């Protein structure tokens, strides 16, 4: 016997299978962690082979970036996709309003929308498929809202659309009001970004001036300290013509910890011998630049878009700018 075809009537609807949270980010973390472990093992092997601990430290830093950067890039790409979906939402709602004006039912009006909606196309096509399979509008819109829940603008718009459909109000008028509200919000966001972009550029400029100032101070301060130390040694009849690092007078665990960090950082970047004046002050200045850059970037991102991902993006950019500038100037003998 042939199996009877399944019909979805008013009381018989296919079960809704909500999509689980994407595991793509977890997969990226797993793969990047495996690569980071391989880099760490190779770095340790090379370090023991050449009896150079700095190679192991450098491989550790590279491994940390290998773990962090891919995951951040993935999340930032998803953030850009959501922004693209928000951009095309008024266009979709406008087509939905025009289709509804023709007198068709709300589900048919959704299926009649066939415009180009950018990144939002995938979610609209899924919404149409759910409706075609007999899923209720309530469940289909909830499904779409669940997939786009990270966007407050889209989530609120779909909630308004759903409540309008449930209460049986004038959908065309509600859609018109909703579209106008979205366009006003987007225009105000664009205006705010254009104004705040000037402040972001200014913060980058101030940070670059800060790096230049630190490098100039390092060029004058370190030779001056060495010269003062040499003059003091000559006065007491000691032949040693080198100033003493503050790390040599450590008397508490915090000082030992900081000086250990400075020695490690100085050894990695070739600032000089351990517990020397050069290593102490160059590592201190570099740490100041990195901290200043990262948190200045966080503030710049919050000013421009009020999103933590944008803040981390600017923070990482400034962090890398500071690190690269110091490494290059140190190799050139300027820092």
N, C-alpha and C positions, 0 to 999 in steps of 0.2 A: 504493500500500500504506500501511496505517496504521502509524505507528511503534509499536514494541513498548513496552509500559509498563515502566518501570524498577522492579525489585524490590530492596529492600535486605535481603539475607539475612545470614547470620552472617558471611560473608567479604566481603560487598559493602556498604560503608557510604559515605554521602555524605561528601565532603571537608569537613573542619571549617574554617570561615572565621572565624578569630579577629578580633574587632573591633579596628581600629587605634585608637591612642591618640586621644582626642577632640581635635579641632583647634579646638574652640569657644574655648578660651582664646587661641589664636593669632589667631583671627578678631577677638576683642574687642580684642586688642592692636593689630592692624592698623587697625581702625576708629577706636579711640581715638587712635592715632598720627596718623591723617589729620585728625581733628578738632583735635588739638593743633597740628598744622602750620598749619591754617587760622587758628586763634586767634593763633598766633605771627605769621603774615603780616599779619593785620589789625592786631595790636598794633604791629608795626614801621611799617606804613603810617600809622597814627594818630600814632605817636610822631614820625615825620619831619614829618608835616603840622603838628603843634602844637609841634614842636621841644622835646619833653619826653621825655627818655630814661627816666624812671620808668615811663611807660606801657608801653614795651617790656619792662622788667624785670617789671612786674606780669603782663603777658601771658605771659611765660616761666614764671613761678611757676604761673599758672593752667593752662598747657599741661602742666606736669609732673604736677599733680594729676589732670588729665584722663586722662593715660596710666596713672597708678598706681592710682587708686581703682577704676575698673571691673574691672580684672583681679583686684585684691584681693577685691572683692565677689563676683566669680564663684567664686574659689577658696574663699571662706568659705562660700558657699551650698553648694558641693559637699561641704565639710567637714560642714555641718549635715545634709546628706542621708545621708552615711555614718553619722553618729551615729544618725540615725533608723533606718537599716537594722540597726545593731547592737541597737537597742532591740527590734525585732520579731523578731530571730533566734531567741531562745528560744521564742517563740510558734510559729514555723514548725517548729522541731525537735520541739516538743511534739506538734503535729498529725502530724508524720511518724512519731513513736513510736507514737501511737495507731493510725495507719493500718497500720503494720507489725505491730502486735499482732493485727490481724484476720486475718493469715495470707497477705496478698498479697505479691508480690515487691517488692524494693526500688524498682525503677522505677515500678511501679504505685502504691506507697505515696506516692511523690513526686507523681505525677499526681493522687492522691486529696486532696492538701492544697489546700483551697479557701477558706481563711480570709482575713481582711483583714490584710495584712502591711505596710501603709503604703508607704514608699519601697522596701521590699524586694520588693514585688509584681512590679515590672518584671523583676527578675533571676530570680525564681522562675518567672514565665511563660516567660521565655526558656529556662530549664532544662527546663521541661515540653515546649516545642516541640522542643528538641534531642532529647529522649528519644523523642518521637512520630515524629520523622524517622528513627529507627533509630540515632542516635548512642549510643555506649557511655556508660555511667555515668561511667567514668573521664574521658573527653573532655568530657562535659557539665559535670561538676563542676569540671574544670580551667578550662573556659571561664568559668564563674561566678566561680571564684577569681581568674582573671585580671582580670575586670571590677571586682572588689572588692578588689584587692590593696592599695589604700591603707589598708584597715582591717585592722590586725593581728589583731583579735579574730575577724572573719569569716573571714579567710584561714586562721588556725590551726584554727578549727572545721571548715571544709571539708576541710582536710588530714586531720584526725582522722576525719571521716566517710568520706573516700575510702579511708584505710588500713584502716578497719574493714570496709568493703565488700570490699576486696581480700583481706584475710586470712580473711574468712568468720566473724568472731566474732559474738557475740550483740549484734546491732545495737540492740535495745531497751534493754539494760542500758547500753551505751556512750552511747546518746542520753540516757538518764536522768542519767548521771554528767556528761555534757557540759552539759546544761541546768542542773543544780545548780551547776556551776562557773561558768557564765556569769552566773547570777543572783547568786551571791556576789560576783563581780567587779563587776557593775553596782551592787549595794548598797553595796559598799565605795567605789566611785567617787562615788556620790551622797552618801554620808556625808562623804567627803573634800571634795567641792565645797561642801557646806553649811557645813563648818567653815572652809574656806579663803576662802569668799565674804566672811566677816567681815573677813579680812585684806585682801582686795581693796578693800572699801569703806573700810577704814582708810587704805590707801595713796592712794586718791582724796582722802580728807579731808586727809591730810598734804600732798599735792601742792597742793591749794587753799590751804592755810595757807602753803606755800612761795611761791606766787604773790603772796598778800597781803603777805607779809613783804618780798619783792623790791620791790613797788610802794611800800610805806612807806619802805624804804631809799632808793629813787629820789627820792621826794618830799623827803626830808631831805638826802640827800647832794648832789644836783646844785645846789640853791640854795646850800648851804654852800660848795661848791667855787667857784661863781661869786662869792660874797661874799668869800671868802678871796683870790681872784684880784684882785678890785676893790680890796681893802685894800692889797695889795702894790703895785698899780699907782699908787695914791695916794701911797704912801711914796716912790716914785722919781719922782714928778711926771709920770707919763704919764696922758693923758686917757682912754685906753682902759679901760673898766670891765668887761672881760670876761675870764674865766679862759681859759687856753690848754689846748687838747686835747692829751693825750699823743701823738696821732698826728703832731703838728707836730715832734716830736723823734725821729722814726723814723730808725734807722741801719742796719737790716738787712732783707733781703727778707721775712722772716716778719712783721715789724712792718708793712711796706708792704702785704703781702697781707691781714692782719687788718684794717688800717685801711681798705683799699679795700672789703673786705666790709662793714664797719660803715657806711661812707658809702653804699654801695649799699642796704643794708637800711634805713638811716635815711631815705634819699631815697624809697624805696618806701612807707614807712609814715608819712612826714611827721613825723619826729622833730626836724627842724631843718636848719640849714645844714651843709654838708659840713665836716668837720674841726672841728666845734664840740664843746663838752663834752657837750651834750645828746645829740647823735648818738652819741658814743663810749659813754657810760654806758648810755643806753637800749638801744642795739643789743647791748651786752655783756650787760645784764640779760635781754633777750629771748632771746638765744642760750642763756644759762644755763637759762632756763625751758623752752625747747624741748627741749634735750638731757636735762634732768632728767625732763621729762614722758614723752618717748619711751621712755627706758630704764627708768623706773619702771613704765610700762605693760607692757614686755616681761617684767619680773620678775613683775608681777601676773598676767599670762597664764600664765607657767610655773608659778606657785604654784597657780593654780586648776585648770588642765587639762593642763599639761605638753605643750602643743601650740604650735608656733611661730606658727600662724595666729591662735590666740587671743591670743598675746602681741603680735603685730603689731596686732591689732584694738584692744587696750587702749592700745598705744603711740600709734597714730594718734588715738584719742579724746583722750588726754591732750595730745598735740601740738596738736590743733585747739583744745582748751579753752584752753591757754596762749596760743596765737596770738590767738584771738578776744577773750579777756579783756584782753590788752595793747592790741589795736587799739581796743577800746571805751573802755577807761580813758584811753588817749592822746587820743582824740577828745573825751572829756569833760573833759580837762585834769587828770585825777587822776594819771596816770603821767608 
